Amino acid sequence: MTTEYAPASHPLTILDWKLAQKTGDPLSRLLSVHESLDPADPAWISLSSADHIRQQWHRVLQLQAKGHALPLFGVPFAVKDNIDATGLATTAACPDFSYSPAEDASVVRIIKAAGAVLMGKTNLDAFATGLVGVRSPYGAVPNTFNDKYVSGGSSSGSASVVARGLVPFSLGTDTAGSGRVPAGFNNIVGLKPTRGALSTTGVVPACRTLDCVSIFALVVEDAKLVFDIAAKYDPDDSFSRPVIRNPPMSIPSRPRIAICDSPPWFGGDRQHHDSYHQALEGATALGWDIQPNDFSLLFKLSSFLYEGPWVAERLAAIKTFIQRPDAGIDPTVRGIIKDASKFSAVDFFTAEYSRRDLALAVENQFQHYDAILVPTTPTFPTIEQVHQEPLLENSRLGTFTNFVNLLDWSAISVPAGLRSDGLPFGLTIISTRWQEEKLCQLGAQFSASMPRKLGATNCKSQDLPMSSLVETETSPSTSQLVIVGAHLSGFPLNYQLKDSGATFNRTAKTSPLYRLYELSSPAHAIRKPGLKRIAGGSTMLGSSIDVEIWDIPSETLGKFMAFIPPPLAIGSVEMSDGSWVKGFVCEPWGLDDAMDITASGGWRAHMATEAGKKNKISPQKTNGHQLHEILVEA
């Protein structure tokens, strides 16, 4: 059965929602969406109650009253049900595993802090083990174009609710392709960021070393916006990484794109093959330099994920639960996970050595390309075909997706038109780590070449090229600030950062070209430090200083600066990695009577030491002739 969804009662994209929520009654609009959602819809596992939505909206209004930047003001969203959200149980599509989280997953908290409102949690292949979307006791999630076909998994529900226009974006997870396969099967965008870019704190792990939180949206613009908001370093997540934000860039007029010289179609129907070649013709028409390559190394690496010891990570994630005699779990998923016990530690290290060797060879092979272009999947099975061959059909779907996380690369699946039978076809653009900016540019360029159907709705739209995206009001604009002292987390002036909408990015160190001082201040005033950069670049006289880096919305930066009294101003600080980040500078006279505390290594350590002292140490005076006075405070 083929169905078109045309929700006319509410907006579709994030931009549509933001514009709509500026008028009328935003809460009523959200409650109207809530009332339209069907609890029996297999895409949902649980829905927020009307009271829960009102509570979230009240929190959004509180943030607005404090002057916080809210780039997702009043925008509804959904999350996959292996991601914690307060007020809703986390099941991972296994009722016996269900628990009630005490707090939101870090990524959900960040999204809510940007003004978004959670509508519910979505269905998935149990424990995120599958690319098909049928391995759930809550029911198989049908494809949004034809219910005889799979929706793709494991993030099946998250893709379905976006494709039908129920919410403009959703969060999924991606270990083997779960954030890309459902996107390709439902005519939407699926962005799989670099590992560790989005925090996995509060996410039920599948393969913890490979897991990523992914983003589904109707248009590239929305996926990029959510990524820019949600990608933040999480000090509570041992797999989180400081986000490397590449500046807006222009892609080459003729980007070099690698494609597979002999894609495997596994004897599938001709329509997937034909749609792929039509998409390649469209990419060539854009000026992309399409170059066939041998993919044998990539395919060999793909086999490691389920045929090698990485499947043991899935057992490690739920070992205590799965060993319970009463643990109810999808039988296919149980078989996959239990089979992992056959691997030894020797097997893992042998495979890891091979993976590293393969990864190096792959990096060398593709180093001169701007991106790799592949069909998101080589086949498009029916639900019945998956039931008949559950492992084989699932394995085929991961042909062009499994290797990406093993390489620590990033990818985006974008709609590439409809097949002659009306089913969607998706292309995936792949690049190395921290290339989300480039991937979104290429994805938007491809999508902007012609009007297209938005998901499974009967609405059409034409994506904006990224050159236009940079200028749109939905693009978040933030600046990074080096925080040294009184504005550090937990210190007296930190509230000024938070009230300005700033969020913690990461801890860091300066280059070894600085000295740290405690500035002279009146009695009972808040004590503040300052950094002084050493003239001539001599590390003999300087040291690396512990600092924090915070992201602050550009629109509230002026408000924050109003809190900073003279002689302080904004300057630049060299970090240990050689980059330069903005921070607070001071006029040279601010160094008068300052006390040298470089040996402490940082303001936090210095204050902890001072708290245990009874006598104040006599200050050392600075030598303004010897050192170049650039000072960064708080």
Order of alpha helices (4+ residues) and beta strands (2+ residues): alpha-alpha-beta-alpha-beta-alpha-beta-alpha-beta-alpha-beta-beta-alpha-beta-alpha-beta-alpha-alpha-alpha-alpha-alpha-beta-alpha-alpha-alpha-beta-beta-alpha-beta-beta-alpha-beta-alpha-beta-beta-beta-beta-alpha-beta-beta-beta-alpha-beta
